[in-house]
Amino acid sequence: MTAEPGMWRPEDDWTLLIGQKIEIHEQGRILDEGRVEDVTKDGYVLWLEMDGATCRRIIEKSPVRQVKVL
């Protein structure tokens, strides 16, 4: 899948994302989708709860990584 530029604004403050359903985008492509289970106090790491074979993943903030709230 490819992200559609200009259709949404990425969320920079990850501390606001707990409980939200999100997509993780990197360089215009969707990497993951799920619900944010928890976020570190500094907002640089989140735990993404997903459906399927992989049920949980840790995501680290990066300059090329963006979060879209669904």
C-alpha positions as CSV (number, residue, x, y, z in Angstrom):
1,M,0.0,0.0,0.0
2,T,1.1,3.5,-0.7
3,A,0.2,6.6,1.4
4,E,-1.6,9.4,-0.4
5,P,0.4,12.6,0.2
6,G,-1.6,15.7,1.4
7,M,-4.6,13.6,2.6
8,W,-3.6,13.6,6.3
9,R,-1.2,15.2,8.7
10,P,1.1,12.9,10.8
11,E,0.8,12.9,14.6
12,D,4.1,14.1,16.0
13,D,3.2,13.8,19.7
14,W,3.1,10.0,20.3
15,T,2.2,10.5,23.9
16,L,-1.4,11.3,22.8
17,L,-1.8,8.0,20.9
18,I,-2.6,5.5,23.7
19,G,-5.7,3.6,22.7
20,Q,-5.8,5.1,19.2
21,K,-6.0,3.0,16.0
22,I,-3.1,4.1,13.8
23,E,-1.0,3.3,10.7
24,I,2.8,3.5,10.6
25,H,4.1,5.0,7.4
26,E,7.7,5.1,6.2
27,Q,8.8,6.7,2.9
28,G,5.2,6.7,1.6
29,R,4.4,3.1,2.4
30,I,2.3,1.6,5.1
31,L,4.4,-0.6,7.4
32,D,1.9,-1.5,10.2
33,E,-1.6,-0.9,11.5
34,G,-3.0,-1.5,14.9
35,R,-4.0,0.0,18.2
36,V,-1.4,1.8,20.4
37,E,-1.2,-0.2,23.6
38,D,1.4,2.1,25.4
39,V,3.9,4.8,24.8
40,T,7.1,5.8,26.7
41,K,6.9,9.0,28.7
42,D,9.3,10.7,26.3
43,G,7.1,9.7,23.3
44,Y,9.9,8.0,21.3
45,V,8.7,4.4,21.6
46,L,5.2,2.9,21.3
47,W,3.8,-0.6,21.5
48,L,1.5,-1.5,18.7
49,E,-1.2,-4.2,19.3
50,M,-2.1,-5.9,16.0
51,D,-4.4,-8.7,14.7
52,G,-2.9,-11.7,13.0
53,A,0.3,-13.8,13.5
54,T,2.2,-10.9,15.1
55,C,0.1,-9.6,18.0
56,R,2.4,-6.9,19.4
57,R,5.3,-4.9,18.0
58,I,7.5,-2.1,19.4
59,I,7.9,1.0,17.2
60,E,10.7,3.5,17.6
61,K,10.3,7.1,16.4
62,S,12.4,8.0,13.4
63,P,12.7,11.0,11.0
64,V,11.4,8.8,8.1
65,R,8.5,7.3,10.1
66,Q,5.1,8.9,10.4
67,V,2.0,8.0,12.3
68,K,-1.5,8.4,10.9
69,V,-4.5,8.3,13.3
70,L,-7.4,6.3,11.8
